[in-house]
Amino acid sequence: MTVAFGSRDRVLLPGVARRRAELPDQARWVTLSDCGHVPMFDDAAAVVDLLLRSSDPATAGALGKPVR
């Protein structure tokens, strides 16, 4: 599971990060640079890249360590 947040999201503020403890152990938290609340409008290519990389076991590990 990958949770992606835009670095410029002004709808879901950083306080949402406290919910990381509620995610499954294998979940990864990824920040999309220069994206707001709807990252596919800001950088569709980055969203597609993230979806492809996170769904491929060969590349998912490069996204970062699981949250716990």
N, C-alpha and C positions, 0 to 999 in steps of 0.2 A: 504494500500500500504506500502510495506517495501522496503527501499533502503539500500542495503548492500555494504559496501566498505571494502576492505582488509586493515589492518593496515600497511602493507608493500607495498601498491600499489605505483609503481613508474611511472605509465603511466598517471593516473588521480591523479594529485597532490592535496594537501589539499586546494588549491585555488578553487577547484570545490565546496567545502562546501558553498561558497557564494551563490550557486544556491538553497540552502535549502529554501529560501524565495519564490521560484517559485513552490514549491511542494504543493499539496493539503493539506488542514488542517489536515486530518487524517493520513498523511504519517508518517512513523517512519523511523529513520535513525539509522542503526545498523552497528557497526564496527566488522569485523571478525578478531580476534587476529591472528597474525602470518601468515596472508594470503596476497598474492600479488594481481595483477590485475585479475588473473583467479583463484579465491578462490577454485573452485571445484577440481583443480589440487593439491592445497596445503593441503586442508582439506575437502575432499568430505563429510565426516560424519557431519561436522559442517554445511555445506551448506544444506544437507538434513534435519538436525535438525531444522535449521532456517526456511526452507520452510514449514515443518510440523507445527511448532509452530506458524508461522505467518498466516497460513491459517486456524487455529482453533481459533474461537472466545474465547474459554475458556483459551487459553494460550497466545494469541497475546498481551494482556495487560502487560504481564510480560516482554516483549521485551523492554519496555521503553515508555515514554510519546511521543505523537505525537510531531513533530517539532515545532508546534505553538499551 
